[in-house]
Amino acid sequence: MSSSRTAHSRTRVLRAAAVVASAAMVAISVQSGSANASAEREAGATALALTADARAQAITTAQNAAADTARAIGLADEERLVARDVIKDADGTVHTRYERTYAGMPVLGGDLVVHQKKDGSRKTTKGLEGRIAPAAARTSLKAAPAGARQVVWAASGNPVFAYETVVTGNQHDGTPSERHVITDAATGAELYSYEAIDSGTGTSEYSGTVTLGTTQSGSAYSLTDGGRGGHKTYDLNGATSTAMGSLFTDADDSWGDGSPSNRQTAAVDAHYGAGVTWDFYKSELGRNGIAGDGKAAYSRVHYGNAYVNAFWSDSCFCMTYGDGANNQKPLTSLDVAGHEMSHGLTAATAKLNYSRESGGLNEATSDIFGTSVEFFANNSADVGDYLIGEKIDIRGNGTPLRYMDQPSKDGASADYWSKNVGRLDVHNSSGVANHFFYLLSEGSGAKTLNGVSYNSPTYDGSTVSGIGRTKAYKIWYKALSTYMTSTTNYAGARTATLQATADLYGSTSTEYQQVAAAWKAVNVN
């Protein structure tokens, strides 16, 4: 049986007048009609919440028609499409995301999205325009490295035959590593590499007294949320392996005491954060779980010893949290949970490569939705803000890890785009998109929100008005889920968000103008 119980942690003239009145009535009518039309457009361009079975059937239908679709969009004879996701809008538009193969080999960077309207008209968003035609002859390729798979590398422009090798181990801070290395199959030269473990940091037990989804079995309860896809939270008990750990159980369904010494406390925050994020996706984005299939990821807490990080892994479809400095600050806060789960969202949609500009957009997506989850929760113990990791005190001086209003305040992140931004660590190149999102949500200049002072500058000294956070995150989600691809860069993100805004609000709307203005304000033109 499912149960919701409380868990404790430390702590929402007559003729003339008639003419004037008639004019006013006309004005009101016009305004009302305009408002209704805007609302209908937004509703029509909003994704429907598909059941798991309906989504699976839509993908099967798309795959059955993949050969016809490939011919219709002009792919070469050796190219094939593999349907990966389907999103249906309320107005009947269907967005189908495909991976591409060439002669049976995966084409990395060849992913595309086909947008088909109810009237049958079709457009395609591609990471790579043109057909796949590697120059090298297959007979001239070097032997594959041990454990490698043969692919076509198309993310950098001209497609080439390549090998993809996955090198595992640990990163400098103890985070597991799954590094993907792409080498040219003809020359052996390294073409690209990226880290598949998406990591971030956050805060500790400050969500107050919260309600958890649990399940009773016999006389015991477990941290199994039957109402949210069966999400479970496990105790790694210091292990750093790929093991799942032990499922948290309790006799009275009252969990944790707010102190890090109580092992349940970190689990409370992780489990609560996962639940709120699931609710945010469903309520605000119309999405049924991270992958859209109604199935939950799982959480693991107490990773390693004094591990000051948290990470998402596609391979286990899970979030993992360390206990922080001296094992006293578990990285299990609300914004961190939202951040980590949103790496899974990105992996299930655009699949943005975790390197260079696309990697910065990947990280920014998690910051954007982690922040949005924090506001959505409306929790007085951890009010919404545009600060990332504001409570962890990772630097020891009380400052946040990242700032969305002016990212450079952290000493490393970029406020604006430049040709060198892709050379930054992805957590720092994310600053450009984080700054864009803040400006689009709240506008430029000085203001105080929920007790936090912000002062957001612009690259060109312009003034950005902002359209509100809700519209901002709906635009970002639609862009991510229907227009971005694995190789999208900042220029591509601008194009994707403008198209998403046109879908939702119209290309002559105030929202469209402000999206363009916010990108210009961070030097993305």
RODO-2510 file (C-alpha; in nm, 4 decimals, decimal comma):
residues 525
     n   res          X          Y          Z
     1     m     0,0000     0,0000     0,0000
     2     s     0,1134     0,3567    -0,0630
     3     s     0,1451     0,5991     0,2222
     4     s     0,2216     0,9683     0,2677
     5     r     0,3749     1,0478     0,6028
     6     t     0,5658     1,3282     0,7653
     7     a     0,9432     1,3218     0,7863
     8     h     1,1463     1,5545     1,0070
     9     s     1,4324     1,7670     0,8943
    10     r     1,5499     2,1188     1,0004
    11     t     1,3555     2,3458     0,9445
    12     r     0,3811     2,9674     0,1035
    13     v    -2,1055     6,4715    -2,0560
    14     l    -2,4159     6,1987    -2,1530
    15     r    -2,3728     6,1405    -2,5228
    16     a    -2,0015     6,1882    -2,5099
    17     a    -1,9851     5,9518    -2,2204
    18     a    -2,1843     5,6947    -2,4151
    19     v    -1,9363     5,7178    -2,7015
    20     v    -1,6475     5,6785    -2,4632
    21     a    -1,8150     5,3859    -2,2937
    22     s    -1,8758     5,2183    -2,6300
    23     a    -1,5152     5,2697    -2,7270
    24     a    -1,4070     5,1214    -2,3970
    25     m    -1,6267     4,8190    -2,4530
    26     v    -1,4754     4,7672    -2,7961
    27     a    -1,1267     4,7960    -2,6496
    28     i    -1,2090     4,5470    -2,3781
    29     s    -1,3538     4,3088    -2,6328
    30     v    -1,0455     4,3324    -2,8539
    31     q    -0,8147     4,2822    -2,5584
    32     s    -1,0174     3,9878    -2,4379
    33     g    -1,0159     3,8324    -2,7838
    34     s    -0,6415     3,8785    -2,8099
    35     a    -0,5893     3,7252    -2,4675
    36     n    -0,8099     3,4297    -2,5554
    37     a    -0,6237     3,3742    -2,8815
    38     s    -0,2902     3,3856    -2,6984
    39     a    -0,4121     3,1381    -2,4395
    40     e    -0,5408     2,9043    -2,7112
    41     r    -0,2080     2,9213    -2,8959
    42     e    -0,0139     2,8390    -2,5814
    43     a    -0,2476     2,5545    -2,4915
    44     g    -0,2322     2,4143    -2,8443
    45     a     0,1476     2,4139    -2,8521
    46     t     0,1733     2,2513    -2,5101
    47     a     0,2695     1,8851    -2,4947
    48     l     0,0059     1,6339    -2,3918
    49     a     0,0798     1,4110    -2,0942
    50     l     0,0952     1,0696    -2,2588
    51     t     0,0538     0,7516    -2,0603
    52     a     0,3452     0,5091    -2,0743
    53     d     0,1475     0,2773    -2,3045
    54     a     0,0424     0,5622    -2,5349
    55     r     0,4013     0,6845    -2,5631
    56     a     0,5323     0,3349    -2,6335
    57     q     0,2679     0,2847    -2,9042
    58     a     0,3546     0,6222    -3,0603
    59     i     0,7215     0,5246    -3,0781
    60     t     0,6343     0,1868    -3,2321
    61     t     0,4131     0,3571    -3,4902
    62     a     0,6922     0,6012    -3,5747
    63     q     0,9422     0,3177    -3,6106
    64     n     0,7109     0,1234    -3,8399
    65     a     0,6972     0,4298    -4,0669
    66     a     1,0690     0,5148    -4,0307
    67     a     1,1707     0,3989    -4,3800
    68     d     0,9047     0,6157    -4,5422
    69     t     1,0042     0,9077    -4,3218
    70     a     1,3709     0,8660    -4,4140
    71     r     1,2862     0,8836    -4,7845
    72     a     1,0509     1,1781    -4,7318
    73     i     1,3193     1,3875    -4,5629
    74     g     1,5847     1,2986    -4,8203
    75     l     1,8167     1,0562    -4,6407
    76     a     2,0590     0,8395    -4,8397
    77     d     1,9917     0,4706    -4,9097
    78     e     2,2299     0,3473    -4,6386
    79     e     2,0803     0,5758    -4,3745
    80     r     1,8172     0,4471    -4,1372
    81     l     1,6091     0,6105    -3,8623
    82     v     1,5553     0,4736    -3,5115
    83     a     1,2638     0,6355    -3,3262
    84     r     1,3613     0,7362    -2,9744
    85     d     1,0867     0,9680    -2,8476
    86     v     0,7490     1,1106    -2,9487
    87     i     0,5888     1,4268    -2,8130
    88     k     0,2339     1,5172    -2,9121
    89     d     0,1033     1,8723    -2,8784
    90     a    -0,2585     1,9492    -2,8022
    91     d    -0,3047     2,1067    -3,1481
    92     g    -0,2163     1,7750    -3,3157
    93     t     0,1473     1,8495    -3,3986
    94     v     0,3719     1,5481    -3,3442
    95     h     0,7447     1,5818    -3,2753
    96     t     0,9325     1,2559    -3,3336
    97     r     1,2957     1,2320    -3,2294
    98     y     1,5178     0,9889    -3,4203
    99     e     1,8706     0,8586    -3,3973
   100     r     2,0349     0,7898    -3,7345
   101     t     2,2424     0,4947    -3,8533
   102     y     2,4589     0,4506    -4,1615
   103     a     2,5193     0,0996    -4,2923
   104     g     2,4129    -0,0233    -3,9497
   105     m     2,6541     0,2020    -3,7583
   106     p     2,5259     0,4650    -3,5117
   107     v     2,5740     0,8193    -3,6426
   108     l     2,6894     1,0329    -3,3505
   109     g     2,5600     1,3844    -3,4091
   110     g     2,3119     1,2625    -3,6696
   111     d     2,0057     1,2826    -3,4469
   112     l     1,7070     1,4766    -3,5783
   113     v     1,3483     1,5710    -3,4939
   114     v     1,0597     1,5555    -3,7424
   115     h     0,7750     1,7987    -3,6696
   116     q     0,4490     1,7019    -3,8400
   117     k     0,1392     1,9179    -3,8093
   118     k    -0,2159     1,7926    -3,8069
   119     d    -0,2556     1,8906    -4,1743
   120     g     0,0389     1,6680    -4,2675
   121     s     0,2921     1,9443    -4,3324
   122     r     0,6378     1,8554    -4,2083
   123     k     0,9594     2,0245    -4,1003
   124     t     1,2809     1,8689    -3,9724
   125     t     1,5378     1,9870    -3,7166
   126     k     1,8763     1,8251    -3,7767
   127     g     2,2032     1,8303    -3,5912
   128     l     2,3667     1,7622    -3,9283
   129     e     2,2289     1,8884    -4,2568
   130     g     2,2928     1,6827    -4,5697
   131     r     2,3438     1,3115    -4,6246
   132     i     2,5940     1,0881    -4,4494
   133     a     2,8827     1,0129    -4,6859
   134     p     3,2144     0,9358    -4,5104
   135     a     3,5125     1,0025    -4,7379
   136     a     3,7383     0,7162    -4,6268
   137     a     3,6980     0,3717    -4,7776
   138     r     3,5979     0,1120    -4,5200
   139     t     3,8829    -0,1134    -4,6351
   140     s     4,1428     0,1446    -4,5250
   141     l     4,0344     0,1633    -4,1609
   142     k     4,2609     0,0769    -3,8703
   143     a     4,1761    -0,2109    -3,6407
   144     a     3,9238    -0,1230    -3,3716
   145     p     4,0597    -0,0677    -3,0181
   146     a     3,9603    -0,3320    -2,7670
   147     g     3,6006    -0,2929    -2,6590
   148     a     3,5284    -0,0163    -2,9097
   149     r     3,2240     0,0086    -3,1292
   150     q     3,2368     0,1358    -3,4862
   151     v     3,0384     0,4548    -3,5458
   152     v     3,0119     0,7447    -3,7841
   153     w     3,1217     1,0715    -3,6233
   154     a     2,9126     1,3555    -3,7666
   155     a     2,8986     1,6035    -3,4783
   156     s     3,1866     1,8165    -3,6046
   157     g     3,0723     1,8625    -3,9631
   158     n     3,2024     1,6217    -4,2286
   159     p     3,1092     1,2636    -4,1304
   160     v     3,3947     1,0169    -4,0836
   161     f     3,4183     0,6540    -3,9791
   162     a     3,5252     0,6362    -3,6180
   163     y     3,5563     0,4210    -3,3092
   164     e     3,3950     0,4971    -2,9736
   165     t     3,5683     0,3690    -2,6627
   166     v     3,4386     0,4053    -2,3070
   167     v     3,7101     0,4481    -2,0438
   168     t     3,5939     0,3983    -1,6858
   169     g     3,7533     0,4989    -1,3578
   170     n     3,7266     0,7939    -1,1212
   171     q     3,7484     1,1692    -1,1663
   172     h     3,9749     1,3855    -0,9496
   173     d     3,7108     1,4333    -0,6770
   174     g     3,6081     1,0688    -0,6591
   175     t     3,3147     1,0966    -0,8961
   176     p     3,2889     0,7863    -1,1175
   177     s     3,4058     0,8398    -1,4737
   178     e     3,2572     0,7045    -1,7954
   179     r     3,4648     0,8914    -2,0521
   180     h     3,3671     0,8393    -2,4155
   181     v     3,6565     0,8840    -2,6580
   182     i     3,5940     0,9119    -3,0326
   183     t     3,8889     0,8360    -3,2632
   184     d     3,9160     0,8606    -3,6406
   185     a     3,9031     0,5034    -3,7742
   186     a     4,1328     0,5922    -4,0650
   187     t     4,4028     0,7934    -3,8828
   188     g     4,3653     0,7013    -3,5161
   189     a     4,3463     1,0698    -3,4175
   190     e     4,1212     1,1630    -3,1283
   191     l     3,8225     1,3576    -3,2597
   192     y     3,6226     1,4218    -2,9436
   193     s     3,5711     1,3082    -2,5895
   194     y     3,3093     1,3704    -2,3246
   195     e     3,2207     1,2618    -1,9735
   196     a     2,8974     1,0637    -1,9442
   197     i     2,8651     1,1150    -1,5686
   198     d     2,6900     1,4497    -1,5247
   199     s     2,7901     1,5971    -1,1887
   200     g     2,6817     1,9016    -0,9784
   201     t     2,6672     2,0228    -0,6189
   202     g     2,4017     2,1575    -0,3793
   203     t     2,2919     2,1917    -0,0238
   204     s     2,2011     1,9910     0,2845
   205     e     1,9018     1,9201     0,5085
   206     y     1,6970     2,2437     0,4929
   207     s     1,3609     2,1364     0,3498
   208     g     1,1892     2,1353     0,6872
   209     t     0,9099     1,8911     0,7679
   210     v     0,7990     1,7294     0,4443
   211     t     0,5581     1,4645     0,3152
   212     l     0,7052     1,1545     0,1575
   213     g     0,5609     0,8858    -0,0665
   214     t     0,6303     0,5509     0,1027
   215     t     0,5039     0,1941     0,0730
   216     q     0,4048    -0,0511     0,3458
   217     s     0,4973    -0,4150     0,3274
   218     g     0,3928    -0,6192     0,6255
   219     s     0,4855    -0,4280     0,9396
   220     a     0,7544    -0,2150     0,7753
   221     y     0,7635     0,0822     0,5427
   222     s     1,0123     0,1582     0,2669
   223     l     1,1151     0,4687     0,0752
   224     t     0,9288     0,3472    -0,2320
   225     d     0,7024     0,6106    -0,3870
   226     g     0,4247     0,4140    -0,5586
   227     g     0,2515     0,7337    -0,6672
   228     r     0,5501     0,8556    -0,8649
   229     g     0,6655     0,5699    -1,0816
   230     g     0,7992     0,3608    -0,7937
   231     h     1,0928     0,5854    -0,7068
   232     k     1,3177     0,4263    -0,4436
   233     t     1,5919     0,5660    -0,2235
   234     y     1,8868     0,3488    -0,1198
   235     d     2,1709     0,3661     0,1321
   236     l     2,5171     0,3073    -0,0181
   237     n     2,6683     0,3168     0,3298
   238     g     2,9961     0,4625     0,2046
   239     a     3,0366     0,2385    -0,0977
   240     t     3,1596     0,3818    -0,4277
   241     s     3,0652     0,0867    -0,6439
   242     t     2,7871     0,0562    -0,8981
   243     a     2,5845    -0,1414    -0,6435
   244     m     2,2342    -0,0206    -0,5702
   245     g     2,2769    -0,0291    -0,1927
   246     s     2,0134    -0,1116     0,0677
   247     l     1,6571     0,0158     0,0368
   248     f     1,5669     0,2416     0,3304
   249     t     1,3055     0,0876     0,5596
   250     d     1,1413     0,2022     0,8833
   251     a     0,8994     0,0598     1,1358
   252     d     0,6781     0,3637     1,2051
   253     d     0,6964     0,5601     0,8749
   254     s     0,8433     0,8658     1,0463
   255     w     1,1814     0,9335     0,8895
   256     g     1,4923     1,1209     0,9956
   257     d     1,5511     1,3827     1,2617
   258     g     1,7168     1,6678     1,0713
   259     s     2,0711     1,5813     1,1729
   260     p     2,3394     1,4383     0,9422
   261     s     2,4223     1,1779     1,2044
   262     n     2,0845     1,0157     1,1389
   263     r     2,1278     0,8171     0,8184
   264     q     1,7621     0,8621     0,7230
   265     t     1,7885     1,2424     0,7091
   266     a     1,9811     1,2538     0,3808
   267     a     1,7378     0,9976     0,2402
   268     v     1,4432     1,2195     0,3389
   269     d     1,5833     1,5146     0,1447
   270     a     1,6736     1,3044    -0,1616
   271     h     1,3362     1,1263    -0,1662
   272     y     1,1442     1,4519    -0,1145
   273     g     1,3434     1,6267    -0,3881
   274     a     1,2766     1,3466    -0,6339
   275     g     0,9042     1,3610    -0,5558
   276     v     0,8779     1,7378    -0,5993
   277     t     1,0713     1,7219    -0,9247
   278     w     0,8406     1,4489    -1,0565
   279     d     0,5401     1,6687    -0,9623
   280     f     0,6948     1,9725    -1,1318
   281     y     0,7507     1,7806    -1,4549
   282     k     0,3936     1,6484    -1,4524
   283     s     0,2134     1,9627    -1,3381
   284     e     0,4129     2,2266    -1,5225
   285     l     0,5555     2,0449    -1,8261
   286     g     0,2996     1,7700    -1,8842
   287     r     0,5743     1,5088    -1,8622
   288     n     0,5188     1,1648    -1,7151
   289     g     0,8531     1,1078    -1,5425
   290     i     1,2084     1,1783    -1,6489
   291     a     1,1976     0,9713    -1,9667
   292     g     0,8279     1,0349    -2,0286
   293     d     0,7485     0,6663    -1,9783
   294     g     0,5986     0,6821    -1,6285
   295     k     0,8965     0,5057    -1,4744
   296     a     1,1015     0,6532    -1,1925
   297     a     1,4735     0,6764    -1,1543
   298     y     1,6168     0,5917    -0,8130
   299     s     1,8310     0,7751    -0,5597
   300     r     2,1408     0,6612    -0,3708
   301     v     2,2728     0,8511    -0,0689
   302     h     2,5850     0,8215     0,1495
   303     y     2,8222     0,7707    -0,1440
   304     g     3,1855     0,7409    -0,0430
   305     n     3,3522     0,9191     0,2476
   306     a     3,3113     1,2978     0,2763
   307     y     3,2334     1,3085    -0,0975
   308     v     3,1492     1,6711    -0,1835
   309     n     2,9376     1,6234    -0,4946
   310     a     2,6311     1,4599    -0,6480
   311     f     2,5895     1,3088    -0,9909
   312     w     2,3509     1,1629    -1,2455
   313     s     2,4384     0,8489    -1,4405
   314     d     2,2515     0,7389    -1,7522
   315     s     2,3845     0,3862    -1,7149
   316     c     2,1978     0,3275    -1,3879
   317     f     1,9277     0,5904    -1,4512
   318     c     1,9897     0,7174    -1,1011
   319     m     2,0981     1,0094    -0,8812
   320     t     2,3818     0,9649    -0,6333
   321     y     2,4670     1,1981    -0,3440
   322     g     2,7711     1,2388    -0,1240
   323     d     2,7693     1,3456     0,2410
   324     g     2,9778     1,6616     0,1917
   325     a     3,2663     1,7977     0,3914
   326     n     3,3344     1,5914     0,7019
   327     n     3,0217     1,3902     0,6202
   328     q     2,8155     1,6707     0,7749
   329     k     2,6486     1,8324     0,4721
   330     p     2,4772     1,5735     0,2505
   331     l     2,4263     1,7164    -0,0966
   332     t     2,0596     1,6268    -0,1012
   333     s     1,8761     1,9603    -0,1168
   334     l     1,5759     2,0361    -0,3325
   335     d     1,7597     2,2271    -0,6037
   336     v     2,0245     1,9575    -0,6284
   337     a     1,7645     1,6827    -0,6703
   338     g     1,5950     1,8891    -0,9390
   339     h     1,9324     1,9516    -1,1016
   340     e     2,0346     1,5858    -1,1076
   341     m     1,7010     1,4517    -1,2300
   342     s     1,7076     1,7131    -1,5071
   343     h     2,0295     1,5615    -1,6405
   344     g     1,8135     1,2555    -1,6969
   345     l     1,5542     1,4727    -1,8708
   346     t     1,8201     1,6075    -2,1047
   347     a     1,9476     1,2552    -2,1747
   348     a     1,5929     1,1467    -2,2638
   349     t     1,5306     1,4427    -2,4958
   350     a     1,8009     1,6476    -2,6733
   351     k     2,0817     1,4330    -2,5311
   352     l     2,3142     1,7335    -2,5306
   353     n     2,6777     1,6242    -2,5455
   354     y     2,8501     1,6875    -2,2128
   355     s     3,1342     1,8926    -2,3587
   356     r     3,1956     2,2389    -2,5066
   357     e     2,8936     2,4618    -2,5670
   358     s     2,6435     2,1748    -2,5733
   359     g     2,7831     2,0650    -2,2363
   360     g     2,7291     2,4150    -2,0968
   361     l     2,3694     2,4008    -2,2186
   362     n     2,3337     2,0589    -2,0552
   363     e     2,4475     2,1950    -1,7187
   364     a     2,2401     2,5120    -1,7563
   365     t     1,9297     2,3026    -1,8268
   366     s     1,9785     2,1311    -1,4919
   367     d     2,0346     2,4631    -1,3134
   368     i     1,7263     2,6105    -1,4827
   369     f     1,4977     2,3254    -1,3857
   370     g     1,6580     2,2748    -1,0438
   371     t     1,5854     2,6405    -0,9685
   372     s     1,2349     2,6105    -1,1122
   373     v     1,1653     2,3076    -0,8914
   374     e     1,2781     2,5035    -0,5856
   375     f     1,0314     2,7851    -0,6658
   376     f     0,7566     2,5335    -0,7530
   377     a     0,7866     2,3643    -0,4131
   378     n     0,6978     2,6900    -0,2351
   379     n     0,8708     2,5572     0,0751
   380     s     0,9224     2,8260     0,3391
   381     a     1,2232     2,6378     0,4732
   382     d     1,4010     2,6588     0,1372
   383     v     1,2491     2,9464    -0,0587
   384     g     1,3051     2,9767    -0,4300
   385     d     1,6020     3,1772    -0,5512
   386     y     1,8354     3,2147    -0,8463
   387     l     2,1371     3,0924    -0,6529
   388     i     2,2893     2,7498    -0,7095
   389     g     2,4233     2,5673    -0,4039
   390     e     2,3538     2,8622    -0,1755
   391     k     2,3537     2,6566     0,1432
   392     i     2,6420     2,4196     0,0973
   393     d     2,9135     2,6746     0,1692
   394     i     3,1541     2,4788    -0,0459
   395     r     3,4024     2,7676    -0,0428
   396     g     3,3794     2,8144     0,3318
   397     n     3,2776     3,1812     0,3060
   398     g     2,8983     3,1514     0,2819
   399     t     2,8756     3,2239    -0,0909
   400     p     2,6716     3,0192    -0,3412
   401     l     2,8288     2,7881    -0,5912
   402     r     2,6769     2,9721    -0,8896
   403     y     2,4701     3,2886    -0,9539
   404     m     2,2158     3,3067    -1,2348
   405     d     2,1730     3,6870    -1,2351
   406     q     2,5441     3,7506    -1,2849
   407     p     2,7317     3,4229    -1,3242
   408     s     3,0798     3,5777    -1,3146
   409     k     3,0342     3,6527    -0,9436
   410     d     3,1557     3,2992    -0,8766
   411     g     3,4943     3,3912    -1,0220
   412     a     3,4876     3,1435    -1,3107
   413     s     3,1571     3,1440    -1,5005
   414     a     3,0754     3,3417    -1,8144
   415     d     2,8145     3,6184    -1,8145
   416     y     2,8173     3,6447    -2,1927
   417     w     2,8961     3,4362    -2,4966
   418     s     3,2369     3,4632    -2,6610
   419     k     3,4216     3,2420    -2,9063
   420     n     3,6158     3,0949    -2,6146
   421     v     3,3180     3,0020    -2,3951
   422     g     3,3189     2,6424    -2,5196
   423     r     3,6678     2,5965    -2,3773
   424     l     3,5433     2,6504    -2,0225
   425     d     3,4391     2,3732    -1,7875
   426     v     3,0738     2,2963    -1,8593
   427     h     2,9700     2,4217    -1,5141
   428     n     3,1147     2,7627    -1,6092
   429     s     3,0130     2,7837    -1,9756
   430     s     2,6596     2,7215    -1,8446
   431     g     2,6671     3,0804    -1,7167
   432     v     2,5565     3,2203    -2,0525
   433     a     2,2308     3,0213    -2,0546
   434     n     2,1754     3,0678    -1,6809
   435     h     2,2098     3,4453    -1,7297
   436     f     1,9707     3,4304    -2,0285
   437     f     1,7131     3,2437    -1,8189
   438     y     1,7339     3,4923    -1,5315
   439     l     1,6987     3,7911    -1,7671
   440     l     1,4062     3,6284    -1,9480
   441     s     1,2365     3,5480    -1,6164
   442     e     1,3028     3,8613    -1,4133
   443     g     1,4623     4,1227    -1,6396
   444     s     1,7794     4,3233    -1,5965
   445     g     1,8906     4,5609    -1,3217
   446     a     1,8601     4,5597    -0,9447
   447     k     1,5746     4,3997    -0,7519
   448     t     1,5022     4,1908    -0,4433
   449     l     1,3116     3,8628    -0,4628
   450     n     1,2306     3,6464    -0,1619
   451     g     1,4811     3,8455     0,0399
   452     v     1,7675     3,7972    -0,2057
   453     s     1,9187     4,0971    -0,3844
   454     y     1,9998     4,0635    -0,7541
   455     n     2,1561     4,3019    -1,0039
   456     s     2,1721     4,1561    -1,3535
   457     p     2,3820     4,3365    -1,6174
   458     t     2,3625     4,3081    -1,9961
   459     y     2,6384     4,2815    -2,2544
   460     d     2,5215     4,5822    -2,4560
   461     g     2,3772     4,7943    -2,1741
   462     s     2,0233     4,7178    -2,2909
   463     t     1,7209     4,6792    -2,0645
   464     v     1,5409     4,3460    -2,0601
   465     s     1,1890     4,3430    -1,9138
   466     g     1,1405     3,9718    -1,8518
   467     i     0,8260     3,7630    -1,9030
   468     g     0,8102     3,5668    -1,5791
   469     r     0,9729     3,2441    -1,4735
   470     t     0,6835     3,0148    -1,5709
   471     k     0,6802     3,1224    -1,9332
   472     a     1,0602     3,1119    -1,9364
   473     y     1,0840     2,7503    -1,8233
   474     k     0,8009     2,6398    -2,0528
   475     i     0,9886     2,7915    -2,3466
   476     w     1,3129     2,6227    -2,2405
   477     y     1,1436     2,2853    -2,2008
   478     k     0,9742     2,2999    -2,5409
   479     a     1,3021     2,4021    -2,7027
   480     l     1,4874     2,1190    -2,5267
   481     s     1,2319     1,8495    -2,5968
   482     t     1,1393     1,9346    -2,9548
   483     y     1,4090     2,1496    -3,1207
   484     m     1,7508     2,0930    -2,9645
   485     t     1,9743     1,8048    -3,0699
   486     s     2,2887     1,6514    -2,9231
   487     t     2,5197     1,9071    -3,0859
   488     t     2,3165     2,2241    -3,0237
   489     n     2,5398     2,5195    -2,9370
   490     y     2,4454     2,8662    -2,8104
   491     a     2,3451     2,9944    -3,1537
   492     g     2,1335     2,6816    -3,1945
   493     a     1,9771     2,7308    -2,8510
   494     r     1,8728     3,0817    -2,9543
   495     t     1,7082     2,9418    -3,2679
   496     a     1,5394     2,6628    -3,0715
   497     t     1,3978     2,8908    -2,8011
   498     l     1,2717     3,1431    -3,0564
   499     q     1,0949     2,8626    -3,2449
   500     a     0,9485     2,7300    -2,9196
   501     t     0,8301     3,0814    -2,8313
   502     a     0,6730     3,1255    -3,1745
   503     d     0,4867     2,7979    -3,1228
   504     l     0,3628     2,8955    -2,7783
   505     y     0,3022     3,2697    -2,8092
   506     g     0,3494     3,3710    -3,1735
   507     s     0,6397     3,5260    -3,3604
   508     t     0,5021     3,8794    -3,3146
   509     s     0,4401     3,8403    -2,9420
   510     t     0,6013     4,0291    -2,6566
   511     e     0,7404     3,6958    -2,5388
   512     y     0,9197     3,6425    -2,8706
   513     q     1,0671     3,9922    -2,8581
   514     q     1,1912     3,9388    -2,5030
   515     v     1,3504     3,6025    -2,5832
   516     a     1,5445     3,7709    -2,8631
   517     a     1,6318     4,0607    -2,6310
   518     a     1,7554     3,8280    -2,3559
   519     w     1,9842     3,6405    -2,5961
   520     k     2,1172     3,9717    -2,7327
   521     a     2,1832     4,0793    -2,3742
   522     v     2,4177     3,7808    -2,3297
   523     n     2,5819     3,8386    -2,6707
   524     v     2,4126     3,5537    -2,8563
   525     n     2,2850     3,7062    -3,1796
***
